[in-house]
Amino acid sequence: MAGSPTTILIPDISGFTEFVTNTELSHSSFAISMLINTIIDAVKDEYEISEIEGDAVLMFKRGPAPSQKEIQDTCLKIFNAFHFQRKWMQQHAVCPCKACNQITHLTLKFVAHHGSIGEIKAGGFTKLSGTDVIVAHRLLKNSVPSHEYLLLTEKLLQHSDESPDAGMEWFNSSESYPSIGEVEYRFALLNEKRKTTPEPPKPQHDYPKEATAYFEIPIAANYREAYMVLMNIPNHPEWLPGLQNVEQDIPAVFVGSIHYCTFNDYQATISPIQMTVTEEEITYVESCKIEEMDISLVHEFIFRKVNEAACIFSWRFLNAGKTQIQDEEKNVLLERMQQRAKSLKEYCEKMEVSAF
């Protein structure tokens, strides 16, 4: 079956596989999923998606090759969207695991090629085939001295109207691959472009800090392990009595994420405000609105390290509403707080699988 002229574009994320452990796999997978969706959304009106290959997206556009300026602008649009989202995730993270902390090290590279491409349609998907698809994939392994760059093959440039951008410096190079031979290309490093990618608005961390007493309880578990249980709001029904379910827009926890918690006799809307971590303690703050009592609270949690297998859990609630909380309501809240702390302690002390 004869192929048709098609431009192939592969944005490829690097930086996770070196350090992510099996226990952090769900966090890294979700982060990659968010970033992959960001890449796709940035150019969904320009390119079709053939497949997602691990940390890379195989995109294509039928017809004549774009100019060098056009493909450069497309890649920079993706690049800026990717790093904007990466910075947002880094700013809004409330998880201290290695995968979430290393988001800052993620990089993005591009390979663009043009050639005669065959298509196989099955199950609503279009899979590309042909030698030029193989060439594009092989070029992901090359000798470019950077993890962030834009690589354009000479075959693509021969079919396009060249209009080099003076804002980027281009270098000539080539690679030789078995069964393919030598492939010539040009590349431009994106290291400097990374420094000028847009910054997301910083999250607001303000909350009332009145002199309210803490409730404390010892937990025979590592302070980070205990914190991970509390921070993982979607899994609270596993250990928190009376909590029927948690609904949310995305299956993750970030500063500002909204979590609707339905208990047996009331509903609470939870949203993380901030998290700070040191070698000795983790402080985590979240807002809590309880519709049944018509009150708004801020919960401040502190996990202080005693040793590698023990910590002190401290918790207090602060009034974030416009009206004063009555003594009867305070007693109810205190009782719920103590029950939650005891349930957390029991669950953490029975855990066998480490998150770190």
C-alpha positions, -999 to 999 in steps of 0.1 A, spaced: 0 0 0 15 33 -11 22 58 16 13 95 17 34 125 26 33 130 63 51 150 90 60 131 121 66 149 154 77 131 186 79 151 219 97 128 244 99 133 282 130 123 300 139 122 337 117 97 355 132 63 348 165 69 366 150 72 400 114 61 402 109 30 424 80 6 421 63 20 452 63 55 436 51 42 402 15 54 406 27 90 414 51 91 385 26 75 362 0 102 371 25 130 366 35 117 332 -2 113 323 -8 150 332 22 161 312 13 139 282 -22 154 282 -7 189 283 15 181 253 -15 168 233 -38 197 243 -12 222 231 -14 212 195 -45 190 192 -59 213 164 -27 209 144 -16 173 148 -33 139 151 -21 114 177 -10 79 165 1 65 199 16 72 232 48 53 237 58 54 274 70 90 280 67 100 243 38 110 219 39 100 183 21 129 164 15 133 127 2 157 101 -7 147 66 3 168 36 32 190 27 60 196 53 57 227 74 84 253 72 112 253 96 96 283 114 63 266 116 77 234 131 98 254 155 68 275 167 48 243 172 75 227 193 80 259 214 43 260 220 44 224 233 77 232 252 62 262 270 30 244 279 49 214 292 72 235 315 43 256 327 25 225 337 56 210 352 62 241 373 26 242 384 28 206 396 61 213 414 45 244 431 13 226 441 28 193 452 19 180 487 37 147 484 73 143 496 80 111 476 110 111 452 88 110 420 69 141 430 100 160 442 119 152 410 94 168 387 117 198 385 143 176 366 120 165 338 131 175 303 115 175 269 131 169 235 116 168 199 123 148 168 106 159 136 107 141 103 89 140 70 83 111 46 61 86 29 40 70 57 15 42 56 -15 40 79 -31 10 97 -65 18 111 -79 -4 139 -101 1 169 -105 38 162 -67 44 162 -43 52 133 -10 34 135 18 47 113 40 24 94 69 25 70 107 32 70 103 69 78 84 60 110 114 38 120 138 66 112 119 90 135 120 65 163 157 57 159 165 94 161 154 95 197 187 79 204 214 103 191 245 122 200 230 156 207 248 169 238 216 179 257 184 165 271 163 193 257 165 201 220 147 203 187 159 179 160 148 184 124 159 159 97 173 172 64 146 152 46 120 173 64 139 205 56 142 196 19 104 194 17 98 226 35 103 263 30 132 271 52 129 303 73 155 299 101 147 318 133 175 341 143 166 334 179 179 298 178 213 285 169 212 255 146 239 228 143 244 202 115 249 165 125 241 130 115 236 95 129 242 61 113 218 32 121 218 -5 110 195 -13 81 189 25 76 222 41 70 232 77 76 205 102 86 214 139 85 197 164 107 199 198 123 194 205 159 189 235 182 194 233 220 165 244 242 184 250 274 181 288 272 144 286 262 137 266 293 148 296 314 122 319 298 91 295 299 61 311 316 57 310 353 23 298 368 7 320 395 20 309 429 -6 293 452 -19 313 481 -8 298 514 -25 323 538 -47 310 566 -56 321 602 -29 312 628 -46 318 661 -32 303 693 -53 271 693 -42 240 713 -28 210 695 -40 174 700 -10 151 700 -6 113 698 25 91 692 26 69 661 49 39 658 57 46 622 81 67 602 69 103 600 69 104 563 50 71 560 23 84 584 20 117 565 16 99 532 -15 81 547 -31 113 558 -22 132 526 -37 106 503 -72 119 506 -88 95 480 -77 65 502 -91 78 535 -121 54 534 -96 26 539 -89 37 575 -113 65 585 -145 52 601 -178 66 588 -163 79 556 -183 64 528 -166 78 497 -144 106 483 -152 123 450 -129 146 431 -121 159 396 -87 142 393 -74 112 412 -46 131 428 -39 155 456 -24 190 450 -26 224 466 -60 236 456 -75 202 446 -111 197 458 -122 165 476 -158 159 485 -160 136 515 -193 119 524 -195 106 559 -224 87 575 -240 118 589 -223 148 573 -203 160 543 -170 178 542 -151 195 514 -114 192 517 -87 212 499 -49 212 506 -34 246 513 3 239 517 30 214 527 65 219 540 90 192 547 123 190 565 145 162 577 127 163 611 91 171 604 63 176 578 36 203 582 5 200 561 -25 224 560 -59 219 545 -92 237 544 -123 219 555 -159 230 550 -186 211 568 -220 218 553 -239 201 582 -225 226 607 -222 255 583 -186 262 593 -152 266 576 -121 253 592 -84 250 586 -67 218 598 -30 220 606 -12 187 609 24 182 620 44 149 619 75 152 640 102 126 637 112 107 669 133 81 651 131 61 618 102 41 632 83 66 654 68 101 652 45 125 671 14 135 653 -1 169 662 -33 183 649 -54 214 655 -83 231 638 -86 269 632 -118 288 625 -117 302 589 -153 313 589 -169 347 596 -188 336 627 -175 322 660 -176 284 665 -198 276 695 -186 255 724 -209 226 715 -196 226 680 -160 227 692 -166 196 713 -180 178 683 -150 188 662 -126 178 689 -142 144 693 -140 138 655 -104 150 655 -94 125 683 -112 97 665 -94 105 633 -60 106 650 -66 73 667 -77 56 634 -47 70 616 -24 57 644 -39 22 642 -37 21 604 -1 33 602 12 9 629 -2 -20 609 13 -10 575 38 -33 559 44 -17 525 67 13 525 60 43 502 97 52 502 
